[in-house]
Amino acid sequence: MRNTTLVIMAAGIGSRFGGGIKQLEPVGLNDEIIMDYSIHDAIQAGFNKIVFVIRKDIEDDFRERIGNRIEAMAQKQNVSIEYAFQDLNNVPEGYVVPNGRTKPWGTGQAVLAAKDFIREPFAVINADDYYGKEAFKQLHDWLVLDHEDNAYAMAGFILKNTLSDNGGVTRGVCKVEDGHTHIVDVVETSNIVKVDGNKVEADGVELDPNSYVSMNFWGFPAKEGQDPAFIEVLERNFIKFFEKDVASNPLKAEYLLPTLIGHLLEENQCTVKVLETHDKWFGVTYKEDKPAVMDSFRNLIEEGIYNEDLYSDLV
């Protein structure tokens, strides 16, 4: 079986969370955090390297809350753990951070921060989203097959299953074709909310609640013995991002994976296969989301999806 890497993007402060580090909030019966469930599902699916992308200033809290514990567990499973650090000052050669800029550069830069640890097919996820077992199994099984360098994959979730009851969310809304198997466009859409029962809107514009959306669970191939070609694509387009987006919006421009992949699709530079998942997403976008997330994990344990001792079923 080929080696596969999971990159977990965990550098965000989470301003909408109302302070603190939302990725480290306990939600399980034994104070597990959402990342615990993602790591469990990834290892169970066959991933054998995990790269945490964090900020240097949260390293001590991160290691104390999850890193040291996960390293000990992973060692027993022959899974390697690495740390990469996302830094606002890591910009393309010849560029500088604009005066007054404090906002991180986004998910594209987060993956670039991990490039020294990615030598095999890899997947990318957010730290604070629960994706479900099916998504990890599908992405892993896709990654171990041979693909063209510019053939990517995405775990496809249904928009109506990814919303918060406590405020607007941002999703990469996808347009699909070929019998709903391939994405032809991704539009990063902010402030998506539920309205009037089953209706979904973004800033007053109605959306199809059954649309596929990106939850930033992407898969990128690598040929045997070669680094993933997507890393070079990220580096090349990071320079273009500074040339265009940062030049026009220096304080707020973000280098986002869905936006980049949407541009690549527009220019016919890649394909993206939808790997449909029927699991219900949930996450902690707002502090008010936490009780519902805790109830959801409790229900999954009662249904036998997970053990109370989460990692006890890994062999």
C-alpha positions in Angstrom: 0.0 0.0 0.0 1.3 3.5 -0.9 2.1 6.0 1.8 -0.4 8.8 2.1 -0.2 12.1 4.1 -3.0 14.0 5.8 -2.4 17.8 6.3 -4.5 19.3 9.0 -4.8 23.1 8.8 -5.0 24.3 12.5 -3.4 27.7 12.4 -6.6 29.8 12.6 -7.5 31.8 15.7 -11.2 31.6 14.9 -12.4 35.2 15.5 -16.1 34.2 15.1 -15.6 31.8 17.9 -15.5 34.7 20.4 -11.9 34.3 21.5 -9.7 31.3 22.3 -8.6 28.6 20.0 -11.7 26.8 18.7 -9.7 23.9 17.3 -8.8 22.9 20.8 -12.3 23.0 22.3 -13.2 19.6 24.0 -16.4 18.1 22.5 -16.1 14.3 23.2 -17.0 12.2 26.3 -13.3 12.2 27.4 -12.6 15.7 26.3 -11.6 14.7 22.8 -11.5 17.6 20.3 -12.9 17.4 16.7 -9.4 16.7 15.4 -9.2 13.5 17.5 -12.1 12.1 15.4 -10.5 13.2 12.1 -7.1 11.6 13.1 -8.9 8.4 14.2 -10.8 8.2 11.0 -7.7 9.0 8.9 -5.6 6.3 10.5 -8.4 3.8 10.3 -8.7 4.6 6.5 -5.0 4.0 6.0 -3.2 7.4 6.2 0.3 6.9 7.7 1.6 10.5 8.1 -0.1 13.5 9.7 1.2 17.0 9.3 -0.2 19.6 11.7 -0.1 23.2 10.3 -0.1 25.5 13.2 1.2 28.9 14.3 4.3 29.1 16.4 2.6 31.1 19.1 0.1 28.3 19.8 2.7 25.5 19.6 2.9 25.0 23.4 -0.9 24.9 23.9 -1.3 22.7 20.9 1.3 20.1 22.0 -0.1 20.1 25.5 -3.8 19.8 24.4 -3.3 17.2 21.6 0.1 16.9 20.1 2.0 14.9 22.7 -1.0 12.6 23.2 -1.5 12.0 19.5 2.3 11.4 19.0 2.2 8.6 21.6 -0.9 7.0 20.0 0.4 7.4 16.5 3.8 5.8 17.3 1.9 2.6 18.2 0.1 2.7 14.8 3.4 3.4 12.9 2.0 6.8 11.9 4.5 9.7 11.7 3.6 13.1 13.1 5.1 16.4 11.8 4.6 20.0 12.6 4.7 22.9 10.1 4.3 26.5 11.0 2.2 29.0 9.0 3.7 32.5 9.3 2.4 35.8 7.9 6.0 36.7 7.0 6.5 33.7 4.7 5.9 35.5 1.4 7.3 34.9 -2.1 10.8 36.1 -2.8 10.9 39.8 -3.7 7.7 40.7 -1.8 7.1 42.1 1.7 4.1 42.0 4.1 2.0 45.1 3.5 2.1 47.7 6.3 -0.8 47.0 8.7 -1.4 43.5 7.5 -2.3 41.1 10.4 -4.7 38.6 8.6 -3.1 35.3 7.7 -2.7 34.5 4.0 -5.2 31.6 3.9 -5.4 27.9 3.3 -3.2 27.9 0.2 -0.3 29.3 2.2 -1.1 26.8 5.0 -0.5 23.9 2.6 2.7 25.5 1.4 3.9 25.7 5.0 3.8 21.9 5.0 5.6 21.3 1.7 8.8 20.0 3.2 6.9 17.1 4.8 4.8 16.1 1.8 6.5 13.5 -0.4 3.5 11.4 -1.3 -0.2 11.7 -2.3 -1.9 13.8 0.3 -5.2 15.1 1.6 -6.0 18.4 3.3 -8.6 19.1 5.9 -9.7 21.9 8.3 -9.0 21.2 12.0 -12.4 22.3 13.2 -14.6 20.3 10.9 -16.0 16.8 11.5 -16.1 15.0 8.1 -17.1 11.4 9.0 -15.5 8.1 8.3 -16.7 7.7 4.7 -14.9 10.8 3.5 -11.5 9.6 4.8 -12.0 6.2 3.3 -13.0 7.5 -0.1 -10.1 10.1 -0.2 -7.5 7.5 0.9 -8.6 4.9 -1.6 -8.6 7.5 -4.4 -5.1 8.7 -3.4 -3.5 5.2 -3.6 -4.5 4.9 -7.3 -2.6 6.4 -10.2 -3.8 9.8 -11.5 -2.6 12.5 -13.7 -0.7 15.3 -11.9 -3.5 17.7 -12.5 -6.3 15.3 -11.4 -7.6 16.3 -8.0 -10.4 15.0 -5.8 -12.8 16.5 -3.2 -15.1 15.1 -0.6 -18.5 16.4 -1.7 -20.9 17.4 1.1 -24.5 18.7 0.5 -24.9 22.4 1.4 -27.9 22.0 3.6 -26.0 19.5 5.8 -23.2 21.9 6.5 -24.9 24.9 8.0 -24.8 26.4 11.5 -28.0 27.3 13.4 -26.1 30.2 15.0 -25.0 32.4 12.1 -23.5 32.6 8.6 -20.8 30.3 7.2 -18.5 30.3 4.3 -18.5 27.4 1.8 -17.0 26.7 -1.6 -20.3 26.2 -3.6 -19.6 23.8 -6.5 -21.1 23.4 -10.0 -20.9 19.8 -11.2 -21.4 17.8 -14.5 -20.6 14.4 -15.9 -23.4 12.8 -13.9 -22.4 14.8 -10.7 -19.0 13.2 -10.7 -16.7 16.2 -11.6 -16.6 19.8 -10.5 -16.5 22.5 -13.2 -16.6 25.5 -10.9 -16.1 26.5 -7.2 -17.3 29.8 -5.8 -16.2 30.7 -2.3 -19.4 32.1 -0.9 -19.7 33.9 2.5 -22.6 34.5 4.9 -24.6 31.4 4.0 -27.6 31.1 6.3 -30.8 29.0 6.7 -34.0 31.0 6.1 -37.7 30.1 6.3 -37.3 26.4 7.0 -35.5 24.7 4.0 -34.4 27.8 2.1 -30.7 28.7 2.0 -29.4 32.2 1.2 -26.1 34.1 1.0 -26.6 37.9 1.4 -30.2 37.6 0.1 -29.3 35.4 -2.9 -31.1 32.0 -2.7 -28.9 29.0 -3.1 -29.7 25.4 -4.0 -29.7 23.6 -0.6 -28.7 20.3 -2.4 -25.6 21.8 -4.1 -22.3 20.2 -3.5 -19.9 22.3 -1.4 -16.3 22.1 -0.5 -15.4 21.7 3.1 -11.7 22.0 2.3 -11.3 18.2 2.2 -9.1 17.9 -0.9 -7.0 15.1 -2.4 -3.9 15.7 -4.5 -2.0 12.8 -6.3 1.7 12.1 -6.6 3.4 9.7 -9.0 5.6 7.0 -7.4 8.9 8.5 -6.4 7.8 12.1 -7.2 6.7 15.0 -5.0 3.0 16.1 -5.6 2.8 18.4 -8.6 0.2 20.5 -6.8 2.9 22.0 -4.5 4.6 23.6 -7.5 1.1 24.9 -8.7 0.6 26.4 -5.2 4.0 28.1 -5.3 3.5 29.5 -8.8 0.1 30.9 -8.0 1.1 32.3 -4.7 3.4 34.7 -6.6 0.4 35.6 -8.9 -1.7 36.2 -5.8 0.8 38.8 -4.6 1.0 40.4 -8.0 -2.7 40.8 -8.4 -4.8 40.2 -5.2 -2.4 41.6 -2.6 -1.6 44.6 -4.8 -5.4 45.5 -5.0 -6.4 44.5 -1.5 -3.2 44.4 0.7 -4.9 44.1 4.1 -7.6 41.5 3.4 -6.7 39.4 0.3 -6.6 35.6 1.1 -5.0 32.8 -0.9 -7.7 30.2 -0.6 -7.7 26.6 -1.9 -11.3 26.7 -3.3 -10.7 30.0 -5.1 -7.4 28.7 -6.6 -8.9 25.5 -7.7 -11.9 27.4 -9.1 -9.5 29.4 -11.3 -7.6 26.3 -12.4 -10.9 24.8 -13.5 -11.9 27.9 -15.4 -8.6 27.7 -17.3 -8.9 23.9 -17.9 -5.7 23.3 -15.9 -7.1 20.6 -13.7 -10.0 18.2 -13.1 -11.7 17.6 -9.7 -13.6 14.4 -9.0 -16.4 14.6 -6.5 -16.3 11.8 -3.9 -19.7 12.0 -2.5 -20.1 11.4 1.2 -23.4 10.8 3.0 -22.1 11.6 6.5 -23.4 14.7 8.1 -20.8 17.4 8.6 -20.7 19.4 11.8 -18.3 21.9 13.4 -17.7 24.7 15.8 -18.0 27.9 13.9 -19.6 29.8 16.9 -19.4 29.1 20.6 -23.2 28.4 20.5 -22.5 25.4 18.2 -20.5 23.5 20.8 -23.5 21.9 22.7 -25.0 20.5 19.5 -21.6 19.1 18.4 -21.1 17.4 21.8 -24.6 15.9 21.4 -23.7 14.7 17.9 -20.6 12.9 19.1 -22.5 11.4 22.0 -25.1 10.0 19.5 -22.3 8.6 17.3 -20.9 6.7 20.3 -24.4 5.4 21.2 -24.9 4.2 17.6 -21.6 2.3 17.8 -19.8 4.4 15.2 -17.1 5.2 17.8 -15.9 3.7 21.0 -16.1 5.7 24.2 -12.3 5.1 24.3 -11.9 6.6 20.9 -8.6 5.0 19.7 -9.2 1.6 21.2 -10.5 0.1 18.0 -7.3 0.9 16.0 -5.2 -2.2 15.4 
